[in-house]
Amino acid sequence: MSTPAPGSDLNRRQQIAQTYRMTKRTDPRIGLWVLGAALLGGLIGWFLFWLLPGSGVVGLVFQVVGAFFGALIGGLVVFGRRAQRAAYAQIEGQRGAAAAALQTLRRGWKVDPVVAFTKQQDVVHRVVGPPGIVLVGEGNHHRLRTLMTAERRKHERVVAETPVHEVVAGSGEGEVPIPKLVRHVQKLGKGVKGPQLTEVLGRLRALDANRSSVPLPKGPVPQNMKGMRQNMRGR
């Protein structure tokens, strides 16, 4: 008898259990919320299938199936949203929080953490996707202004025809809070198409190859968001 391969259902269950425990630390009522959503979803599913034509055993079977899937979907949706909210709450204020949040972007986005930094540990991350190039700063707003202006000029020299956006992540005035960062980046529009994106990435690799070889202050990427990328993506 074959043994379960890595990444099998067992590992997925362990990941979900770990996410649940992490969420419960900041959201003690997560179990009640998921249970309530499952019950409501099951009731809606049962009612919808009850409205369909049919009676007897066949009708009852469809109602049970509808209730099951309604409960499953309702529970998963609420679990995913509250787990994501808890993960953001736990990483907000930590160095690297913006990079961790950006890593949840789906296919079609390229995230490069810490492409520039200052001695005071202010950092700039780079996101390449449909809006073009997005430079995301973390740290002191005033120091970042100079750093991001320099980075913008470097990128514009290499990809002059590609839009370059600047975003500062944080809780201050004019900054984008970590929980809203991904949505903010996604709403920046569509300035680059698929074939153009490949060309842009190629030019950026040449830019990065000419950068200083000084080790970058990578900093810890919060583990909570790593689990979130695996379990909650797309929900």
C-alpha positions in Angstrom: 0.0 0.0 0.0 1.4 3.4 -1.0 2.1 6.1 1.5 0.7 9.5 1.2 2.8 11.9 -0.9 4.1 15.1 0.5 1.5 17.9 0.1 -1.3 15.3 0.4 -4.7 15.8 2.1 -3.0 15.0 5.5 -0.6 17.9 5.1 -3.5 20.2 3.9 -5.5 19.3 7.0 -2.5 20.0 9.2 -2.1 23.4 7.5 -5.7 24.3 8.1 -5.5 23.2 11.7 -2.4 25.4 12.1 -4.2 28.3 10.5 -7.2 27.7 12.9 -4.9 27.8 16.0 -3.2 30.9 14.8 -6.5 32.6 14.2 -7.9 31.6 17.5 -5.2 33.5 19.3 -6.5 36.8 18.1 -10.1 35.7 17.3 -11.2 33.5 20.2 -14.7 33.2 18.8 -13.6 31.9 15.4 -15.2 28.5 16.1 -18.6 30.1 16.8 -18.4 32.2 13.7 -17.6 29.2 11.5 -20.3 27.1 13.1 -22.9 29.9 12.7 -21.9 30.4 9.1 -22.1 26.7 8.4 -25.6 26.4 10.0 -26.8 29.4 8.0 -25.3 28.1 4.8 -26.8 24.7 5.4 -30.2 26.2 6.0 -30.0 28.2 2.8 -28.8 25.2 0.8 -31.6 23.0 2.1 -34.2 25.7 1.3 -33.0 26.3 -2.2 -33.1 22.5 -3.0 -36.5 22.3 -1.2 -37.8 24.7 -3.8 -36.8 22.5 -6.7 -39.4 20.1 -8.2 -39.3 16.6 -6.8 -40.5 14.7 -3.7 -39.9 11.5 -1.8 -36.5 10.0 -1.3 -35.0 11.8 -4.3 -36.1 15.2 -3.1 -34.8 14.5 0.4 -31.4 13.4 -0.9 -31.1 16.6 -2.9 -32.0 18.7 0.1 -29.4 16.9 2.2 -26.8 17.5 -0.5 -27.7 21.1 -0.8 -27.5 21.6 3.0 -24.1 19.9 3.1 -22.5 22.0 0.4 -24.2 25.2 1.7 -22.7 24.5 5.2 -19.3 23.7 3.7 -19.2 26.9 1.6 -20.5 29.1 4.4 -18.0 27.8 6.9 -15.0 28.0 4.6 -15.8 31.6 3.4 -16.2 32.9 7.0 -13.1 30.9 8.1 -11.0 32.3 5.3 -12.0 35.9 5.9 -11.5 35.9 9.6 -8.3 33.9 9.4 -6.9 36.5 6.9 -8.0 39.4 9.1 -6.3 37.7 12.1 -3.1 37.1 10.1 -2.9 40.8 9.1 -3.5 41.9 12.7 -0.6 39.7 13.9 1.9 40.9 11.4 0.9 44.6 11.3 3.7 46.7 12.7 6.4 44.1 12.1 9.3 44.7 9.7 8.5 42.9 6.4 4.7 43.0 7.0 4.1 44.6 3.6 6.2 42.1 1.8 4.4 39.2 3.5 1.0 40.7 2.5 2.1 41.3 -1.1 3.1 37.6 -1.4 -0.6 36.7 -1.3 -1.1 38.2 -4.8 -2.2 35.6 -7.2 -0.7 34.4 -10.5 0.2 37.2 -12.9 2.1 39.2 -10.2 5.8 39.2 -9.4 6.9 40.4 -6.0 10.5 41.2 -5.2 11.0 42.1 -1.5 13.6 44.7 -0.5 14.9 46.0 -3.8 16.2 49.1 -1.9 16.8 50.1 1.7 18.4 52.7 4.0 20.7 52.2 7.0 17.7 52.9 9.2 15.9 49.8 7.8 13.5 51.6 5.6 12.8 49.3 2.6 11.2 49.4 -0.8 9.6 46.3 -2.3 8.7 45.9 -5.9 5.6 44.5 -7.4 5.2 43.9 -11.2 1.8 43.1 -12.6 -1.1 44.5 -14.6 -0.7 48.1 -13.3 2.9 48.1 -14.3 5.6 48.5 -11.6 4.5 49.3 -8.1 7.1 50.4 -5.6 5.9 49.7 -2.0 7.8 51.4 0.8 7.9 50.5 4.5 9.4 52.7 7.2 9.8 56.4 7.9 7.7 58.3 5.4 10.2 61.2 5.0 13.2 59.0 4.4 11.2 56.8 2.0 10.4 59.8 -0.1 14.0 60.2 -1.2 14.6 56.5 -1.5 11.5 55.9 -3.6 12.2 58.8 -5.9 15.6 57.4 -6.6 14.1 54.0 -7.3 11.5 55.4 -9.5 14.1 57.2 -11.7 16.1 54.0 -12.0 13.1 52.0 -13.1 11.9 54.7 -15.5 15.3 54.7 -17.2 15.0 51.0 -17.9 11.3 50.7 -18.7 10.3 54.3 -19.7 7.0 53.2 -21.3 5.8 51.3 -18.2 3.8 53.0 -15.5 5.6 53.2 -12.2 3.4 53.7 -9.0 4.5 54.5 -5.5 2.8 53.3 -2.4 3.8 53.7 1.2 2.4 50.9 3.6 1.6 51.9 7.1 -0.9 53.5 9.4 0.1 57.1 9.0 -1.5 59.9 7.0 -1.3 59.2 3.2 -0.2 55.6 3.9 -2.0 52.4 3.0 -2.8 50.0 6.0 -1.4 46.5 5.6 -4.9 44.8 5.5 -5.8 47.1 2.5 -2.5 46.9 0.7 -3.1 44.1 -1.7 -6.5 45.4 -2.7 -5.1 48.9 -3.2 -2.3 47.5 -5.5 -4.9 45.5 -7.5 -7.0 48.6 -8.1 -4.2 50.6 -9.6 -5.5 49.7 -13.1 -4.1 47.8 -16.1 -1.2 49.4 -17.8 0.7 46.3 -18.9 -0.4 43.3 -20.9 0.9 39.7 -20.8 3.6 40.0 -23.5 4.7 43.4 -22.3 5.0 42.0 -18.7 7.6 39.4 -19.9 9.7 42.1 -21.5 9.5 44.3 -18.4 10.6 41.4 -16.2 13.6 40.8 -18.5 14.7 44.4 -18.3 14.3 44.5 -14.5 16.5 41.5 -14.2 19.2 43.5 -16.0 18.6 46.4 -13.6 18.9 44.1 -10.5 22.1 42.5 -11.8 23.8 45.9 -11.7 22.8 46.6 -8.1 25.3 46.6 -5.2 26.2 43.2 -3.8 25.7 44.5 -0.2 23.5 42.0 1.7 19.9 43.2 1.9 18.2 43.4 5.3 15.7 40.7 4.5 14.1 40.5 7.9 11.7 37.8 8.9 8.6 37.2 6.7 5.8 36.5 9.2 5.0 32.8 9.2 1.3 33.5 9.6 1.1 34.9 6.0 3.0 32.0 4.6 0.3 29.7 5.9 -2.3 32.1 4.6 -0.9 31.9 1.1 -1.2 28.1 1.1 -4.7 27.8 2.7 -6.6 31.0 2.1 -5.6 32.1 -1.4 -8.6 32.7 -3.6 -11.1 32.8 -0.7 
